[in-house]
Amino acid sequence: MRIVVVGTGYVGLVVGACLAENGNQVSCVDVDRTKIASLKEGKIPIYEPGLEELVHRNCAEKRLVFSDQLDKAVEESKIIFIAVGTPTGDDGAADLKHVTAVAREVGKAMNGYKVIVNKSTVPVGTAERVRKIIQEETTHSFSVVSNPEFLKQGAAIDDFMRPNRVVIGAEDSQAVEIMEELYGPLTRTGAPIMVMDCASAELAKYAANAMLATRISFMNEIANICELFGADVGHVRQAMASDHRIGSAFLFPGVGYGGSCFPKDIKALVKLAESRGYSSEILRSVEHVNQKQKLRLVEKIRDRFGHDNLKGKRFGVWGLSFKPRTDDMREAPSIVIVNSLIEYGAEVIAYDPEAETSAQRIFGDKINLVKRSYDVLDGADALIVITEWNEFREPDFDRMRKLMRNPIIFDGRNLFSVEQMQAQGFEYISIGR
């Protein structure tokens, strides 16, 4: 099939590259000409395992092209994916200005029947809104489909190529048939293609992310309660996870969630409910707990070194991205933690395998970014673990002790066992233990 993907951000690039990998002819379009020029040179603006190789291979095979000419791409294609950003507005609701702008341009460029697919995370009613905008610009027939993405950063390629499910919100059989044909190669192992109304499809993405965020905040509350009574949240988690009604996913305590999806989608769903007069008390609490949890490590550090002043203290930080296997620092707990330490007068030296460029943009010269993980330990009063990259899981503890001024670790991801740290001679402060 000939396909247009509008937007070359995280979702757009992954969707475009994966669809091309399946043999489709894909044009990825963006209004940012500098970005398009960079992509044509083979420079990938984000870190996602496997994405660079996928883009280069499909560009070489001429199945994937990049362009800033939306009208031409629409004329030559049957399916148009809208994969632009839906940032949080000042009121917390999703801002649809990019989606509606694309819809209008698509309508103007149409030269025959097209299937317009909302891939962006959008509130209920967006499909109908897009439909009305396009109708104002064209007399050609078309279908609007809601096809939310369920991609985990760090595993997005595998999530797209081997989906748990494909959700299709559509109002006519012609669009359903086309979408089922498109996704057929990805669902041969039995993953269901779920066809439903557009409103349900639009809400499905928000509901899924809200549930996952709720589990994270819930487990962080349990961890904090464990600390009050001397319990071990690891044991509590194992007991909970063995119940088949609960399971083990997203039950690890830490320093809170971040990223481009959970914070934005929770806020958007709260505002969506409010637009119909409903107050989402659970979701409000999920967000409130998460914001408090981002400061949990800072509270522990201040308890250990003194509440009022950390001046003269030097802290090494392992991990800045909001999760491993990505360079994304949007809403990352590290931003809150590092900025708080700086406000209290501390010196911060940090390392992240992939997020250095993002960190430089966010922190500027307020922190010292180093190229190797052990460099943050030289003369450090303590190490703070914020992101659980694999390379942090089995470090050389003897080397660490020799480098550090004080053998103290504040572990925001519970990478190590309490007994192991005691045996290694470290003062060890973790979450919920």
Sequence and secondary structure as in RCSB ss.txt:
>XXXX:A:sequence
MRIVVVGTGYVGLVVGACLAENGNQVSCVDVDRTKIASLKEGKIPIYEPGLEELVHRNCAEKRLVFSDQLDKAVE
ESKIIFIAVGTPTGDDGAADLKHVTAVAREVGKAMNGYKVIVNKSTVPVGTAERVRKIIQEETTHSFSVVSNPEF
LKQGAAIDDFMRPNRVVIGAEDSQAVEIMEELYGPLTRTGAPIMVMDCASAELAKYAANAMLATRISFMNEIANI
CELFGADVGHVRQAMASDHRIGSAFLFPGVGYGGSCFPKDIKALVKLAESRGYSSEILRSVEHVNQKQKLRLVEK
IRDRFGHDNLKGKRFGVWGLSFKPRTDDMREAPSIVIVNSLIEYGAEVIAYDPEAETSAQRIFGDKINLVKRSYD
VLDGADALIVITEWNEFREPDFDRMRKLMRNPIIFDGRNLFSVEQMQAQGFEYISIGR
>XXXX:A:secstr
 EEEEE  SHHHHHHHHHHHHTT EEEEE S HHHHHHHHTT  SS  TTHHHHHHHHHHTTSEEEES HHHHHH
H SEEEE     B TTSSB  HHHHHHHHHHHHH  S EEEEE S   TTHHHHHHHHHHTT  S EEEEE    
  TTSHHHHHHS S EEEE SSHHHHHHHHHHHGGGSTTS  EEEE HHHHHHHHHHHHHHHHHHHHHHHHHHHH
HHHHT  HHHHHHHHHTSTTT STT    S   SSSHHHHHHHHHHHHHTTT   HHHHHHHHHHHHHTTHHHHH
HHHHH SS  TT EEEEE  SSSTT    TT HHHHHHHHHHHTT EEEEE SS HHHHHHHHGGGSEE SSGGG
GGTT SEEEE S  GGGSS  HHHHHHH SS EEEETT  S HHHHHHTT EEE S  
